Amino acid sequence: MNDDPATLGQALRHWRDRTSPKDLGLFVGSVRRAPGLRREELAQLAGLSVNYVVRLERGRATSPSPQVLASLARALYLSEPERDHL
């Protein structure tokens, strides 16, 4: 991935939106504005704070560690090419 934090944020949002909470065994309430994972759910699955996930998506966190990126990739069930991109 290039060094633009906004690009990382866009990719995270795309991957989060396409990941179904139901497929991950999470409770799906009756009202959801988005079909994918909520930021809170991603943060919990990745072992990160919600604030940090928000900062990553908004391009405010500029240098996530390899461990953070690996946690996000696992939580989002990224494919091998997607992990390489990340």
CORVENQUI-V663246 format. One record per helix or strand of 2 or more residues. SS is the DSSP state (~ for helix, > for strand). FROM is the first residue (numbers start at 1). TO is the last residue. If there is no record, write none. Layout:
# CORVENQUI-V663246
ss->SS from->FROM to->TO
ss->SS from->FROM to->TO
This chain:
# CORVENQUI-V663246
ss->~ from->5 to->18
ss->~ from->22 to->24
ss->~ from->39 to->46
ss->~ from->50 to->57
ss->~ from->66 to->75
ss->~ from->80 to->85
